[in-house]
Amino acid sequence: MRIFLNTCLLSALTVIVSMLSAGCVSIGGTAVKANITDITRGNGRVIITAAAKRNNKYQLQKTDDLLKAEWKNVGLCVTAESNKVFFVDSNVSNREQFYRVVLVP
């Protein structure tokens, strides 16, 4: 299984980059940065760490087909208690998976 991160540019162009890259999302036309800082895979799960702002809520999402862009939530949203948030995806497959972290309004 290969794991990719999604990076959104202000022009809405989506670029797929490999591990340890930053991503951003657009909310109300404003780009909101959600930096994925680490991905670890093992024991049938993926652990994702993202930079965060304290008290903001974040949601991990994934898709296996960027052309359809059907992003599915992974678990519940997380409220940041520090400058990092952690997510665990225990439902991984051997297919390519694309991940992003979005700010929940």
C-alpha positions, 0 to 999 in steps of 0.5 A, a space after each residue: 500500500 502506498 500512502 499519499 497526502 493531498 495538498 490544495 493550492 489556492 487555485 484549487 489545483 490538487 497536487 499529490 505529494 508523498 509523505 511528510 508534506 504540508 496540506 491546506 484546505 479551502 473553507 469559505 474561499 480562504 485557504 486554511 493550512 493543515 500540515 501533516 507532519 508524520 505518517 506511520 504505518 504498521 500493525 494494520 493501521 496508519 497513524 497521522 500527526 498534523 500541526 494544529 492550533 489549540 482548541 480548533 477541531 480537525 477531521 481526518 479524511 481519506 479516499 482511494 480515488 482522487 478522480 472521484 474525490 469522494 472523501 470519507 471521514 475517518 473516525 471522529 473529529 478531534 479538538 486540538 489540545 496542543 499544537 498537534 493532533 493525532 489520528 488513527 486509521 485502523 481500517 486500511 487496505 492494500 489499495 492506495 490511500 490518499 489522506 487529508 486533514 481538514 479544519 472543522 468550522 
